[in-house]
Amino acid sequence: MAETPLSRKIVFAGYGFLFLLGLTFYVCWSLAYNTWTDVGVYAVSATLMGFGIVGMLLYRGERKD
């Protein structure tokens, strides 16, 4: 299956959403429960944000064949 520039942009946007979801989860949870140093929240946020950053790095720009 051929990869089009549009499909790369959609995947990049999905990884960007993962990053934003992790950041939003951390901020909302910490504000709601006033727990800015919770290891469990760090674990969930770091996982989401990490996959988001790595995915965006892999899918940035045009593919060079």
N, C-alpha and C positions, 0 to 999 in steps of 0.2 A: 504494500500500500504506500503510495507516494505521500510525502509530507509537504503540505502547502504552507506558505507563509502565514495564512490565516489560522491554520491549526496550531502552529507554533505560538502565535499570539494568544490563542485561547488557553493553551496549556500554561504559558507564562502568567496569564491573568489568574488562573487557578492557583498557582503557587504563590502569587501575590496575595490572594485571598487567604491562603493558609497562614502567611506571615501576619496579616492584619487580624485574623481570627485569634492567633496566639497573643498578640499585643492587647487586643480588646478584652480577651478573657482575663489576662493578668490585671489590667487596670480595673475592670468592672468587679472582679472578685475581691480585689484588695480594697476598693472603695466600699463595697457592700459589707464586708466583714472586718475591715480595718486590720488586715493581716498582710503587711507589706513584706514580711520575711518568712513566708510559708513555703517549706521545701516542696510540698505536693503541688502547689500552684506553679512554682518554678519548673518542676518536672514537666507538667503539661504544656506550659507556655514555651519552654525551651525546645521541646519536641516539635510543636507546631511551627514555631518561628525558624527552627533549624531546617526542617524540610522545606519550608517556604523559601529561605535564602538560597539553599543549595539548588533547589529546582529553578529559581529565577536565574541563578548563575549559569546553569546548564542550558537554559532556553533563551538566553538573551541574544539579541542581534540576529543576523542572517546566517544560515548554515553555509559553510564553505566546503564544496565538494572537490 
